[in-house]
Amino acid sequence: MLISNDKYINVHSLKNEGLFGFKNGERPYAWRLLLNLQSLDRSSFLDTTNEKNKKYLLLLNLTEEIKDFRETKNAMKLKLREDYRNDLHQIDIDLKRLKKQYRMFKEEDITFMYENILLLFVEEWPWVGYVQGMSDILVPILHVFCEENINTAESSAFFVFANLFKLLYYNYSERQPGIIEFLDKFSSLLKEKDEVLYNHLKKEKVMEHFYAFRWANCLFTREFSLENIFILFDAMLSSDVNLFLRKFSVALIIHFREKLLSLDFNSIVLFLQELDKIDFKREQILLLIKESFK
């Protein structure tokens, strides 16, 4: 869809394409478009990216022209007021928990990019602050834009992250009411789709928050490989984000129904908390996405 001679992007066609996974070269533009950060006019793509980059650097208090992406290192730490030290501490803890491969890009340590983006987010949204799970969500976003252009990756990732957050605001605001609603609706949908599995989980006293809380809080970024997370984000951004999360969660747990029906409480919880150990193939993720829309 993005590789076309048409002057303007057809959003409906773009969303349909996203349900099957964008091509790597198309993904950065597609995500910007789907999150309303980009005009549908193809000719404006590069100018918009550069304008956003300049705006981002000003937010970091960097007024001089940046010629190398490393020049933003420690920018937010230097700008930070004492008020945000607790957020900085929690961000530092969470970034150390990330897999090393996620903190690197082609042998470059990009940890400082995560720090800048998350700290700037905290400054822009002080009433929310930093919530555990945000660093995980940033992983696929930052890597997508590093692949596109590492010199503008930080700014592109920030604006995409911020606009995605707006769609998920109630998942991270005080007491996380969005996730409470997600768990309730997830439970109801599971009962509707597979009452046998639903009843088995209830009988074993496996509460939804034991496993599905993390799914919603981290957008499955701890469950799948980076390549599979890209595909999942393609579909999620191409649809109603909250509705997709709920339906995909139900499709995922039903996918393992036969195994789960044979397990007791401890084994069920352990299995669902260790899905990252399963080698999901691209085709399996696409099938789960397809099942989500049935």
C-alpha positions as CSV (number, residue, x, y, z in Angstrom):
1,M,0.0,0.0,0.0
2,L,2.8,2.4,0.9
3,I,4.7,1.5,-2.2
4,S,2.4,3.0,-4.8
5,N,2.3,5.9,-7.2
6,D,-0.8,7.4,-5.6
7,K,-0.3,10.8,-4.1
8,Y,-2.3,10.0,-1.0
9,I,-2.4,6.9,1.3
10,N,-5.7,5.0,1.5
11,V,-6.1,4.5,5.2
12,H,-8.7,1.7,4.9
13,S,-6.3,-0.3,2.6
14,L,-3.5,0.5,5.0
15,K,-5.3,-1.0,7.9
16,N,-6.3,-4.1,6.0
17,E,-2.6,-4.6,5.1
18,G,-1.6,-4.2,8.7
19,L,-3.7,-7.1,9.8
20,F,-1.3,-9.4,7.9
21,G,1.9,-7.6,8.9
22,F,3.6,-4.7,7.2
23,K,6.9,-5.1,5.3
24,N,9.8,-3.9,7.4
25,G,10.5,-0.9,5.2
26,E,6.9,0.2,5.3
27,R,6.4,-0.2,9.1
28,P,7.8,3.1,10.3
29,Y,5.6,5.1,7.9
30,A,2.6,2.9,8.6
31,W,2.8,3.3,12.4
32,R,3.1,7.1,12.1
33,L,0.1,7.2,9.8
34,L,-2.0,5.0,12.0
35,L,-1.2,7.1,15.1
36,N,-2.0,10.4,13.2
37,L,1.6,11.6,13.2
38,Q,1.8,11.8,9.4
39,S,-0.1,13.4,6.6
40,L,-1.6,11.1,4.1
41,D,0.3,13.0,1.4
42,R,3.3,10.9,0.6
43,S,5.4,13.9,-0.4
44,S,5.3,15.2,3.1
45,F,6.7,12.1,4.8
46,L,10.4,13.2,5.1
47,D,9.6,16.8,6.0
48,T,7.3,15.8,8.8
49,T,9.9,13.4,10.2
50,N,12.5,16.2,10.2
51,E,10.1,18.7,11.8
52,K,9.2,16.3,14.6
53,N,12.9,15.7,15.2
54,K,13.6,19.4,15.6
55,K,10.6,19.7,17.9
56,Y,11.9,16.8,20.0
57,L,15.4,18.2,20.3
58,L,13.9,21.5,21.6
59,L,12.0,19.5,24.2
60,L,15.3,18.1,25.3
61,N,16.7,21.7,25.6
62,L,19.1,20.9,22.7
63,T,19.0,24.1,20.6
64,E,22.1,23.4,18.5
65,E,22.0,21.2,15.4
66,I,22.6,17.5,16.2
67,K,24.8,15.7,13.7
68,D,25.1,12.4,15.5
69,F,22.4,10.5,17.5
70,R,24.8,10.0,20.4
71,E,24.7,13.8,21.1
72,T,21.4,13.4,23.0
73,K,23.0,11.2,25.6
74,N,22.1,12.3,29.2
75,A,20.0,15.2,27.8
76,M,17.0,14.5,30.0
77,K,19.1,13.7,33.0
78,L,20.7,17.1,32.8
79,K,17.3,18.8,32.3
80,L,15.5,16.8,35.0
81,R,14.2,18.5,38.1
82,E,14.6,16.9,41.5
83,D,10.8,16.1,41.4
84,Y,11.4,13.3,38.9
85,R,14.2,11.4,40.7
86,N,11.9,8.6,41.8
87,D,10.8,8.1,38.1
88,L,14.4,8.1,37.0
89,H,15.2,5.4,39.6
90,Q,12.4,3.2,38.5
91,I,13.2,3.7,34.8
92,D,16.8,2.8,35.6
93,I,15.7,-0.4,37.3
94,D,13.4,-1.4,34.5
95,L,15.9,-0.7,31.8
96,K,18.4,-3.0,33.5
97,R,15.8,-5.7,33.4
98,L,15.4,-5.5,29.6
99,K,17.2,-8.1,27.6
100,K,20.6,-6.8,26.5
101,Q,19.7,-7.3,22.9
102,Y,16.8,-4.8,23.3
103,R,19.2,-2.2,24.8
104,M,21.5,-2.6,21.8
105,F,21.1,-1.8,18.1
106,K,23.8,-3.1,15.8
107,E,26.5,-3.0,18.5
108,E,25.4,0.5,19.7
109,D,24.1,0.9,23.2
110,I,20.8,2.8,22.9
111,T,19.9,2.7,26.6
112,F,20.2,6.5,26.7
113,M,17.4,6.7,24.1
114,Y,15.0,4.8,26.3
115,E,16.0,7.1,29.2
116,N,15.4,10.3,27.3
117,I,12.1,9.2,25.8
118,L,10.7,7.9,29.1
119,L,11.9,10.8,31.2
120,L,10.5,13.3,28.6
121,F,7.2,11.4,28.7
122,V,7.2,11.7,32.5
123,E,7.8,15.5,32.2
124,E,5.1,15.9,29.7
125,W,2.6,13.7,31.6
126,P,3.6,14.4,35.3
127,W,0.2,13.3,36.7
128,V,0.8,9.8,35.3
129,G,4.5,9.5,35.7
130,Y,6.4,6.4,34.9
131,V,4.5,3.1,35.2
132,Q,6.2,-0.3,35.1
133,G,5.7,-1.8,31.7
134,M,6.3,1.4,29.7
135,S,9.9,0.5,29.0
136,D,8.8,-2.9,27.5
137,I,6.3,-1.2,25.2
138,L,9.0,1.2,24.0
139,V,11.2,-1.7,22.8
140,P,9.5,-2.5,19.5
141,I,8.8,1.1,18.8
142,L,12.4,2.2,19.3
143,H,13.8,-0.7,17.3
144,V,11.5,0.0,14.3
145,F,12.7,3.5,14.0
146,C,16.3,2.7,14.6
147,E,16.0,0.4,11.6
148,E,14.6,3.3,9.6
149,N,17.2,6.0,10.6
150,I,19.0,5.9,13.9
151,N,19.6,9.7,13.8
152,T,15.8,10.4,14.0
153,A,14.8,7.2,15.8
154,E,14.6,8.8,19.2
155,S,12.2,11.5,18.2
156,S,10.1,9.3,16.0
157,A,9.8,6.7,18.8
158,F,8.9,9.4,21.4
159,F,5.9,10.7,19.4
160,V,4.7,7.3,18.4
161,F,5.0,6.1,22.1
162,A,3.1,9.3,23.3
163,N,0.3,8.9,20.8
164,L,-0.1,5.2,21.6
165,F,-0.2,6.1,25.2
166,K,-3.2,8.4,24.6
167,L,-5.1,5.4,23.3
168,L,-4.2,3.4,26.4
169,Y,-4.3,6.3,29.0
170,Y,-6.6,4.6,31.4
171,N,-4.4,1.5,31.5
172,Y,-1.7,3.6,33.2
173,S,-3.5,6.4,35.1
174,E,-4.0,6.1,38.8
175,R,-5.2,2.6,39.9
176,Q,-5.1,1.5,36.2
177,P,-8.9,1.4,35.7
178,G,-8.4,0.6,32.0
179,I,-6.7,-2.7,32.9
180,I,-9.4,-3.6,35.4
181,E,-12.0,-3.1,32.7
182,F,-9.8,-5.1,30.3
183,L,-9.7,-8.0,32.7
184,D,-13.5,-7.9,33.3
185,K,-14.3,-7.9,29.5
186,F,-11.6,-10.5,28.8
187,S,-13.3,-12.8,31.3
188,S,-16.7,-12.3,29.8
189,L,-15.5,-12.8,26.3
190,L,-13.6,-16.0,27.3
191,K,-16.8,-17.3,28.9
192,E,-18.7,-16.5,25.7
193,K,-16.1,-18.1,23.4
194,D,-15.1,-21.2,25.4
195,E,-17.2,-21.8,28.5
196,V,-15.5,-25.2,29.2
197,L,-12.1,-23.5,29.5
198,Y,-13.5,-20.6,31.4
199,N,-15.1,-22.9,34.0
200,H,-11.9,-25.0,34.3
201,L,-9.9,-21.8,35.1
202,K,-12.5,-20.8,37.6
203,K,-12.5,-24.2,39.2
204,E,-8.7,-24.1,39.6
205,K,-9.0,-20.5,41.0
206,V,-6.8,-19.1,38.2
207,M,-7.7,-15.4,38.3
208,E,-7.3,-13.3,35.2
209,H,-4.9,-10.9,36.7
210,F,-2.4,-13.7,37.4
211,Y,-1.5,-13.7,33.7
212,A,-3.6,-11.3,31.6
213,F,-2.6,-8.2,33.6
214,R,0.9,-8.4,32.2
215,W,-0.5,-9.0,28.7
216,A,-2.4,-5.8,28.8
217,N,0.1,-3.8,30.8
218,C,3.1,-4.7,28.5
219,L,1.2,-5.3,25.3
220,F,2.6,-8.8,25.0
221,T,6.1,-7.5,24.7
222,R,7.3,-10.0,27.3
223,E,5.5,-13.0,25.6
224,F,6.9,-12.9,22.1
225,S,10.1,-12.4,20.1
226,L,10.7,-8.9,18.7
227,E,9.8,-9.9,15.1
228,N,6.5,-11.3,16.3
229,I,5.8,-8.2,18.4
230,F,6.2,-6.1,15.3
231,I,3.5,-8.1,13.6
232,L,1.3,-7.9,16.6
233,F,1.7,-4.1,16.8
234,D,0.9,-3.9,13.1
235,A,-2.5,-5.5,13.7
236,M,-3.1,-3.7,17.0
237,L,-2.5,-0.2,15.5
238,S,-4.7,-1.1,12.4
239,S,-7.7,-1.7,14.6
240,D,-9.3,-0.6,17.9
241,V,-6.3,-1.0,20.2
242,N,-8.2,-1.9,23.4
243,L,-10.7,-4.2,21.6
244,F,-7.9,-5.9,19.8
245,L,-5.9,-6.6,23.0
246,R,-9.0,-8.2,24.5
247,K,-9.8,-10.4,21.5
248,F,-6.2,-11.4,21.0
249,S,-5.8,-12.4,24.6
250,V,-8.9,-14.6,24.4
251,A,-7.6,-16.2,21.1
252,L,-4.2,-16.8,22.7
253,I,-5.5,-18.6,25.7
254,I,-8.0,-20.7,23.7
255,H,-5.1,-21.7,21.5
256,F,-3.7,-23.6,24.4
257,R,-7.1,-24.9,25.7
258,E,-6.3,-28.6,25.5
259,K,-3.1,-28.2,27.5
260,L,-4.7,-25.9,30.0
261,L,-7.6,-28.3,30.6
262,S,-5.2,-31.0,31.7
263,L,-3.3,-28.8,34.2
264,D,-3.9,-27.7,37.8
265,F,-3.6,-24.2,39.3
266,N,0.2,-24.1,39.8
267,S,0.9,-25.6,36.3
268,I,-1.6,-23.3,34.6
269,V,-0.1,-20.1,36.1
270,L,3.4,-21.2,35.5
271,F,2.6,-22.1,31.8
272,L,0.8,-18.8,31.1
273,Q,3.6,-16.7,32.7
274,E,6.3,-18.4,30.6
275,L,4.8,-18.1,27.1
276,D,8.1,-16.4,26.1
277,K,9.7,-19.9,26.2
278,I,7.5,-21.0,23.3
279,D,9.0,-20.6,19.8
280,F,6.0,-19.0,18.1
281,K,6.3,-18.9,14.3
282,R,5.2,-15.9,12.3
283,E,2.3,-18.0,10.8
284,Q,1.1,-18.8,14.3
285,I,0.9,-15.2,15.3
286,L,-1.0,-14.3,12.1
287,L,-3.4,-17.2,12.7
288,L,-4.0,-15.9,16.2
289,I,-4.6,-12.4,14.8
290,K,-7.1,-13.9,12.3
291,E,-8.9,-15.8,15.1
292,S,-9.1,-12.5,17.1
293,F,-11.4,-11.0,14.4
294,K,-13.8,-13.9,14.2
